[in-house]
Amino acid sequence: MALNDRLKEKDAWDICFTVTNYPGSLDALAEEFKPHLGNRLVQEGLQKIGEKFASPEHMGPRFVADFEDIQDQNLRAIRTRDAYERVDHLLRKLGVR
C-alpha cells in the first residue's frame, strides 16, 4: 500500500528485496500468501503491486534501479527486467495476473 500512496523508491526496492531474498524461492513465498488471498486488503495490495510492476518500464522496476542509483543503461535494463520478472512470477503464481 505504501508504494501506491507514498511513491518512494525504497518501497519498490523493499518489494524486490523480499521476493529476491525470501527463504526458499518465489514459489515458497507464493505458498505463504495463498491462505490470505481471500483477504480483501491482500488482494488490493497485490493488485497495486501488479500495477506498479506491469512491465520493466513501469514505476516499480524503475524505482528499484533509481534507489540503487544505477546509471549504466545496460545494467539498469538488466535490473529493471529482473525486478519485473520476479514480481510477475509471484503474481502469476498467485493468480493475480
KAFEN-V161482 format. One line per field, one symbol per residue. ss: DSSP state (H for helix, E for strand, - for the rest). A space follows every 50 residues. Layout:
ss = ???
//
This chain:
ss = -HHHHH--HHHHHHHHHHHHH----HHHHHHHHH-----HHHHHHHHHHH HH------HHHHHHHHH-----HHHHHHHHHHHHHHHHHHHHH----
//
